[in-house]
Amino acid sequence: MNIVILHRLPYGKIRYDQAIDHAEHRVDYLCLPGGQADLPPGSHHHDVASFEPEELARQCAPLLHRADRLIARSEYELLAAAELRERFAIAGDRPQDILPLRDKWAMRVRCEAAGIPQPAFWSLETFSRLPDSPGSFVLKPRLEASSTGIVMGDRQRLLDAIGQLTRPDDYFVEAFIQGEICHIDGFLREGELVQAITSRYVGNCLDYAGGAPLGSVQIAPQPQMEALLRQTLAALGQAQGCFHFELIEDHQGGLYFLETACRVGGAGVADTFALRTGLNLYHIDLQYQLHGKITQQAAPLSDTHYGWFVYPAHHRGEAQRIHFDHGRWGALLHSWHQAKPNMARPGSISYATGATPLSGIVQGRAETLPPALGALLEQTRVEYISTPPARMEASA
C-alpha cells in the first residue's frame, strides 16, 4: 500500500515502524517545519506549510491521488484527514464519521437527542438572552483540545469573554458541574467494548492549562461509567477503534458525559494502559486505520495499578526549576523524566515528555495510589527564574 501520514505525534511514542512494515509498504510522512527531526534516517518525508486540508490538497496532490491510506492520529488533524480522504477517494473515515467525535457542539446535540446525561449547554446567542443566574459556566471552543481557549466563570465573566471573540460561531457555553473527572480509555470492535480502563484525574485539565500539574490514576472498573461510555459512543456513531472518554461524577454520585475523542489519550495514557494490560493502544489504533478492523482481544489486567503526572511549561515565560526529590518517591515511581531548569515553552499546551519539564509514571495499589500521587504533586515545589536582560556593550 501507499500510506501517507500527517506526522505530529512524537515518533518515539507511536512507533509507526512497529505497526507498519516499511519495506512492504511505501510510507510518506508529511511534516510541519522541523517536524521531521524525530523520524528515523531514510524515512520518506515532505515538509508542508500547514495541515490545513486545502493547503495539503494543493501541495501534495500527487501523493494523495495515489494514497491507499491517509493516517492522522493527532486530535487536530482528524477532520482534515477525513476531508482529504473524501476528496481523494482514500479508504477510511469520512467527515460525517469524525464530526460528532470531534466537534464538541455536535457531541452535545447528538447526546441530547439520545437522552444522555451531560451538562446543560447553549449557543452564544441563547446564553446571552438567559436571565441572570448564580453558578459557573464554561465557554468552550468547538474544535480545540487540551483545554485550549476555555474560559470559566460566572455569567458576567463569560459575557465579557464572548464580547472579545473574533469568531463567535466557533464557541458555545455549557454549565459547570462540580465533581471529580474520570477518563476511560480502550478500544471497540464492531460496536462492542473489547477492553477499557477507568482512571481518575488528580487535578484537572483546565487547571493544567493555567499552570498547575496534572495527574491520573487507574481505579477499579466502574460498571455505571462503562454503561455511560457504551451509550454515548453508540449515540455518536463510533463502533471501531480507540477512544479517550471523559465524564464527571458529581458529589451525589451522578454521572455526566463531558467529551470524547476517537484516538488514543495523551500524556501517560498509552504507557499506563500498556503496563496494566501489555497492549499498545497506538498499534491497535493503527490496525484499524490500516485495515478497517481490529483483531486484538482483551488482555488480563495486572494487579498493580498505574498512573501518570506531568508539569506544564506553556504558561510562563520564565525558566522554572522543579525541586523534585525522586529518591523520596522511589517506591511510588515507575519512571520519570526531568528536563533542564531553563525549559520554558510559552504558548501551545502540551503533555508530551519532550515539551514538559517534569513527567512520570507511578505505580501502586488501587486504594493507596491516588493519595500518594496527590502528595507528590502537592509537595513538589516549583521555582520560577527570571532571566536577567542581556548586558549591552557601550558603543564607541
Long-range contacts (C-beta under 8 A, 24 or more apart in sequence): 1-25, 1-26, 1-68, 1-69, 1-290, 2-26, 2-28, 2-63, 2-66, 2-67, 2-68, 2-69, 3-27, 3-28, 3-67, 3-68, 3-69, 3-70, 3-71, 3-290, 4-28, 4-30, 4-60, 4-63, 4-64, 4-67, 4-69, 4-70, 4-71, 5-29, 5-30, 5-70, 5-71, 5-72, 6-30, 6-51, 6-56, 6-70, 6-71, 6-72, 6-74, 6-77, 6-80, 6-81, 7-31, 7-35, 7-36, 7-39, 7-45, 8-32, 8-35, 8-51, 8-72, 8-74, 8-76, 8-77, 9-73, 9-74, 10-38, 10-352, 10-353, 10-354, 11-38, 11-39, 11-40, 12-38, 13-270, 13-282, 13-352, 14-73, 14-282, 14-286, 15-282, 15-283, 16-286, 18-280, 18-283, 19-282, 19-283, 19-286, 19-287, 19-290, 20-286, 20-290, 28-63, 30-56, 30-60, 30-63, 51-76, 51-77, 51-80, 52-80, 53-80, 53-83, 53-84, 53-87, 56-80, 56-84, 57-84, 57-87, 57-88, 64-88, 64-90, 69-289, 69-290, 71-286, 71-289, 71-290, 73-263, 73-264, 73-282, 73-285, 73-286, 73-289, 74-263, 75-102, 75-145, 75-261, 75-263, 76-145, 78-102, 78-261, 78-262, 78-263, 79-143, 91-292, 92-289, 92-292, 93-262, 97-237, 98-262, 100-236, 100-237, 101-236, 101-237, 101-238, 101-260, 101-261, 101-262, 102-143, 102-261, 102-262, 103-142, 103-143, 104-140, 104-141, 104-142, 104-143, 104-172, 104-259, 105-142, 105-172, 106-142, 107-236, 107-259, 107-260, 108-172, 108-174, 110-235, 110-236, 111-232, 111-235, 111-236, 111-257, 113-235, 114-231, 114-232, 114-235, 116-228, 116-231, 116-232, 116-235, 116-257, 117-228, 117-254, 117-255, 117-256, 117-257, 118-256, 118-257, 118-258, 119-174, 119-175, 119-176, 119-177, 119-256, 119-258, 120-174, 120-175, 121-172, 121-173, 121-174, 121-175, 122-172, 122-173, 122-174, 123-172, 123-173, 124-162, 124-165, 124-168, 124-171, 124-172, 124-173, 127-158, 127-162, 127-173, 128-159, 128-162, 130-155, 135-175, 135-176, 136-175, 136-176, 137-173, 137-174, 137-175, 137-176, 138-173, 138-174, 138-175, 138-176, 139-171, 139-172, 139-173, 140-171, 140-172, 140-173, 140-174, 141-170, 141-171, 142-170, 142-171, 142-172, 143-170, 145-261, 146-205, 146-209, 146-266, 146-349, 146-350, 146-351, 147-205, 147-206, 147-208, 147-209, 147-349, 148-209, 148-348, 148-349, 150-206, 150-209, 152-176, 152-206, 177-248, 177-250, 177-256, 178-250, 178-251, 179-248, 179-249, 179-250, 179-251, 179-254, 179-256, 180-248, 180-249, 181-205, 181-246, 181-247, 181-248, 181-249, 181-258, 182-219, 182-222, 182-225, 182-246, 182-247, 182-248, 182-249, 183-216, 183-244, 183-245, 183-246, 183-247, 183-265, 183-269, 184-225, 184-226, 184-229, 184-243, 184-245, 184-247, 185-242, 185-243, 185-244, 185-245, 185-264, 185-265, 185-269, 185-273, 185-281, 186-242, 186-243, 186-273, 186-281, 187-241, 187-242, 187-243, 187-281, 187-284, 187-285, 187-288, 187-294, 187-296, 188-233, 188-238, 188-239, 188-240, 188-241, 188-243, 188-294, 189-240, 189-293, 189-294, 189-296, 190-239, 190-240, 190-293, 191-234, 191-239, 193-226, 193-229, 193-230, 194-294, 194-296, 194-297, 194-298, 195-277, 195-279, 195-298, 195-299, 196-226, 196-229, 197-272, 197-273, 197-276, 197-277, 197-301, 198-222, 198-225, 198-226, 199-269, 199-272, 199-307, 200-370, 202-307, 202-309, 202-370, 202-373, 202-374, 202-377, 203-377, 208-310, 208-312, 208-349, 208-351, 209-312, 209-315, 209-349, 210-315, 211-312, 211-315, 211-316, 212-312, 213-309, 213-310, 213-311, 213-312, 213-358, 213-377, 213-380, 214-267, 214-309, 214-310, 214-312, 214-351, 215-307, 215-308, 215-309, 215-310, 215-362, 215-373, 215-374, 215-376, 215-377, 216-267, 216-268, 216-269, 216-272, 216-307, 216-308, 216-309, 217-305, 217-306, 217-307, 217-362, 217-369, 217-370, 217-373, 218-272, 218-276, 218-305, 218-306, 218-307, 218-366, 218-369, 219-305, 219-366, 219-370, 220-366, 224-255, 225-249, 225-255, 228-255, 228-257, 232-257, 232-260, 233-260, 236-260, 238-262, 240-288, 240-292, 240-293, 240-294, 241-285, 241-288, 241-289, 241-294, 242-281, 242-284, 242-285, 242-288, 244-269, 266-351, 266-352, 267-308, 267-310, 267-351, 267-359, 268-307, 268-308, 268-309, 268-310, 268-359, 268-360, 268-361, 269-308, 271-306, 271-308, 271-361, 272-306, 272-307, 272-308, 272-361, 275-302, 275-304, 275-306, 275-334, 275-361, 275-363, 276-301, 276-302, 276-304, 276-305, 276-306, 277-301, 277-302, 304-363, 304-364, 304-365, 305-363, 305-364, 305-365, 305-366, 305-369, 306-334, 306-361, 306-362, 306-363, 307-361, 307-362, 307-363, 307-369, 307-370, 307-373, 308-359, 308-360, 308-361, 308-362, 309-358, 309-359, 309-360, 309-362, 309-373, 309-376, 309-377, 310-351, 310-356, 310-358, 310-359, 311-356, 311-357, 311-358, 311-359, 311-380, 311-382, 312-349, 312-350, 312-356, 313-339, 313-343, 313-344, 313-345, 313-350, 313-355, 313-356, 313-357, 314-345, 314-346, 314-347, 314-348, 314-349, 314-350, 315-346, 316-344, 316-346, 316-384, 317-344, 317-346, 318-344, 318-384, 318-385, 318-386, 318-387, 319-343, 319-344, 319-384, 319-385, 319-387, 320-344, 320-357, 320-382, 320-383, 320-384, 320-385, 321-382, 321-383, 321-385, 322-357, 322-358, 322-380, 322-381, 322-382, 322-383, 323-380, 323-381, 323-382, 323-383, 324-358, 324-380, 325-380, 329-376, 332-362, 332-363, 332-364, 332-372, 332-373, 332-376, 333-360, 333-361, 333-362, 333-363, 334-360, 334-361, 334-362, 334-363, 335-360, 335-361, 336-360, 336-361, 341-385, 342-385
